Amino acid sequence: MARTDTSEVIKSYVDRFVELSKQGTNYRLMQPNIEKAHAALEKHELKPTEKKDREKRLNELAAVYLGGAFGIGYDSPEVAGGQMKQYFNRLPDGSETLGRVYNAIERKDKVGIENELKRALESVGGNKRESLATEVRDQPEPIRMGVYGGIAPLIADVDGFKGSTVSVAENFPGALSGLEQRLAVAEAFGKPKPKEL
């Protein structure tokens, strides 16, 4: 059985974190599901909804949207509604998102509803990065610290600062968030490096 070098394992983890932290990754990971959800919602007819019935309507819409996305049926629309609210909570503006959905339901604004449901569904793609972070936390210390050390320069080596492995280890979720921000800035303001021959 071939042994894998620790440095190769560390590099693989760092490369996967970089890939999962790039702009649009959640959408790319969830795109097939989003397309199925869109098709299911297109077939659904919105009903007039009073303020007191918004929750019920959200549950129905969540059952249609998530059922289409994942190809499952829900015994209870409330279960789908609860699942969708969990997805909303993953968003930085989760409570505001829920408010926008309720308002769109009252207006029968299908485009507005779908936009917010899609954002919530995209957040599910973030699970892959969270799962990978958990996997790294469960690795032996040399690999775990190697990954932290591989991420540190990607987020902090700028203007005389040097990335700190210890700082990344102390706040790994924050470090991953910083990596995502750095990659977004690089994409917005940088040019791709020329391919080596």
N, C-alpha and C positions, 0 to 999 in steps of 0.2 A: 504494500500500500504506500503510495507516494505521500510524503509529508509536505504540507504547505508552510512556507516560510512566514514567520510572524509579520515581517514587514509587508509581505504581499497581502496578508489578511487585513492589516491596518490600512493600507492603500485602497483596498477594495471597499472597506467601510467608508473612508473619507470620500472616495469617488461617488459612492451611492448617496451619501448625504448631500454632496454638491448637486447631483442630478435631481434629487427629490426637493431641493430648495430653490430651484430655478423658477422664474416667473412662468405661470401657465401650466406647471406640472400637474397640479390637482385637476385642472380641466382635462388635460391629455389623458390622465389616468381614468377619469370618470366619463369621458366623452361618449363611449358606446351606451352607457347607462343613461346619460342625459338625453341622448337622441331617442331612446326607447320611452323615457318619461315624457318627452315632448309629444311624441306620437300618441301616447295614452291620454294626455291632457287635452290635446287637440280634439279628440272624440268626445270629451266630457262637456256637457252643457252647463254653464253657470246659471244658478237660480238666484232670483232676487233674495237678498239677505238683510235682515234687520240687525241692529247692533247686538241684540240679545242672542242671536243665533250664529254669530261669527265663529265661535269655537267649534260648533257642530260642523259648519261648512269647511273650516280649516281641516278638521279631521277627515272629512269626505275627500277633499282635494289631496291631502297627504296620502290617503289610501290609493287614490288613482295614480298619483305621481310616483310614489315609491313602489307601488305594485307594478307599474310599467317599467320603472328603472331596473328592478331586480327580478321581475317575472314571478312575483309571488302574490298570493291573495291574503287579505287580512280578515280574520274572523270578526274583528271589531275595528271600526275606523278610529276609535280612540287610541288604539295601539299605534297605528300609523301616525296619528297626530302627535303622540308623545315622542315617537322616534324623530319626527321632523323637528320638534322643539329642541331635542338634544342636538340636532345638526345646527339649528339656529344658534344655540349656546356656544358652538365652536367658533362662530364668527365674532370679530372684534366688536361689532355693533349688533349683537344678537337680539337684545330687547327692542331696539329700534327697528330691526328687521321684522320682528313679529308684529309690531305696530303698523308697519307699512303693508304687511300682508293683510291684516285685518281691514285696513282702509281700502285696499284694492278689492277685497272681497265685497265690501259694502258698495263699491262703485261698479262691480262686475267688470273689473279691469283685468282681463285674462293675461295680458302681456305683463302687467305689473306683478301679478301673482307669480307667474312662471319665472320672471327674472329673480325674484327673491327665493323661490323654491330651488332654482338652479344653483344659486350661490350657496345655499345650504348643502345641496347635494355635492357640490365641488369640494366642500370642506371634508367630506369623507375620504377624499384622496390623501389628505393629510395624515390619515391613519397609518399609511405606509411608513412615513418618516417617524412617527411616534413608535411604531412597532420596531423599527430599526434601532431607535434610541434605547428601547427596552432591551433589545438583543445585545447591544453594546454594553449596557450596564451589567449584564449577566456574564460577560466575558472575563477571563482571568485579568488580573491587574495590568500586566505588561501590554496586553492588547488594548484594554480600555484606556489606559493612560496614553498609549500610542495614538489612538484615535483622537483623543482630546488634544494631544500635541500636534496632530495633523490639521486639526480644524483651527487651532489658535492663530496661526499666521494668516489664514485666509480671512479672518475677521478683524485682526488687530495690527498687523504689520503695515503701518502707515505713519508718515510724518514723524519718524524717529521713535515710534512706539514699537514694542515687540510683543507678539502674542504670548499670553501666559497659559500654559497647560493647566496650572492650578485653578486659575480663574474660570476656565472652560469647565473643569471638573466640578467646581463649586456651583455653577449655574449653567448646566448643559442645555436646558430648554431655552434660556436666554441667549446662549451662544448660537444655537440653531436659528433662532429668530434673527440674530445679528448677521449670520451667514446669508440668510434669505434676503435681508436688506442690502448687504454688500453686493450680492449677485444682481439684484434689481438695479442698483446704481451703476454697476459695471455694464449691464446690458443697455441701460438708457444712455450712458455717456461714453462708452468705450467702443472700440472697433475690434472685430474678431482678429485674433492673431493669425498671421499667415501660416498655412500648413507647411510643415517641414517636408522636404523631399526625401 
